């Protein structure tokens, strides 16, 4: 360690150096399955459940099946009420919902309601496993405002493989604010859900989860992008404005989204609901677990492609990241053509996006009664393990243990959580049971599109991100919630901790 060099800077530099040796000969895969977009995008079925005595009830089945990603080829997959992915679950703020989740798989699984505020016993994390043949029936009130959430497997040490196989789906929450806003809202017509993923296929069409040491370190990514489970899809556009509900449901890939002609668009919502005002932008970074709603303008007869572009020079505030760190970030950021939009020769006009979308409380760190630090480290995977330099993926030096509670938080108290990335990779940090507000990144205020409600935040190498966090609804001294990196291989390898609310 050099004089005046912090431990975090030393870890960044030394880890990046070793990783340069490990990844130096590896070229990322960016192959496209064909040169044209020739399949209409699959729109997931909406499932509004059934109202029974004022409770909205859903029946879900975790199941195996076969999916035709490529014409004439059947791929073994998993899904929820289908062969791959699940329906879009639709519910309203203030309702009580109940789920009967039956596991018809031959393996144990879970179903986590990502982004929702709910009791720990109904969270669907690793403490609520569903045995093969078993049924889990959680029930809770919807406290969250209008938003795009999602649900996915959260099985201990198997989250990555089960999500890879298809155990995930989108949730849409409506409320009076969303009812009153004059924005595109006709599902599947001008309001389109897009689950962004990528997968790796063998020549026979199989999509096995076979994680190498490289995949465990960088996260499992593929060379074929899937949109709602569709390869090289197109969307027919019949209106002048299109609302896209974007969910990064990938295991590890970080998409830097932009349109092929460079057009701008407006973001209207982040993970937990509407922004205060629309944020105009031409690129949108979306990491695993994050959601965003955008509105895009179209003119008749045009075609444009949504792409994932290189991040370029964008990075956090760390020093000494070095060549290895840049290489690792490139590994995380595949370049793809994702989906083509085809505008009709006549488009239905729609109203301009309102200047004001929602009322968001002002935030100030003076509200906080406690500060906690969470140091994300990856000191000993791959080549570093071979060099005898330590363990694996950790938070504050600890890998996940089911029997250990790492933090105890008081109900109704506002805290500052400081997330520090001491490694050479981007880590999207997710906290269960809350929608937090982003205070700053290395002292710099967040951009307009990060000023709203979030449950997952991107933390660049060397960066310190401060969050204003609060838990308002439920206590349980025995059952914990999770916080973790949402690169699923990192989560499975130990970059996850537990906290209780009392």
ABEGO torsion letter per residue (X at the ends): XBBGBBAAAAAAAAAAAAAAAAAAABBBBABBABABBABBBBBBBBBAEBBBGGBBBBBBBBBBBBBBABBGBBBBBBBBGBABEBBBBBBBBGBBBBBBBBBABABBBBBBBBGBBBBAAAAGBAABBBBBGBBBBBBBBBABBBBBBBBBBABBGAAAAAAAAGBBBBBBBBBAAAAABBBBABBGAABBBBBBBBBBBBAAGBBBBBBBAAAAAAEBBBABBBBGGBBGBBBBBABABBBBBBBBABAABBBBBBBAAGBBBBBABBAAEBBABBBBBABBBBBBGBBBBBBBBBBBGBBBBBBBBBAEABBBABBGAEAAAAAAAAAABBBBBABBBBBBABBBBBBBBBABABBBBBBBAAABABBBBBBBBBAABEAAAAAGAEBBBBBGGBBBBAABBABBBBBGBBBBBBBBBABABBBBBBBBGBBBBBABBGGBBBBAAAABBBABBBBBBGBBBBBBBBBAABBBAABBBBBBBABAAAAAAGBBBBBBBX
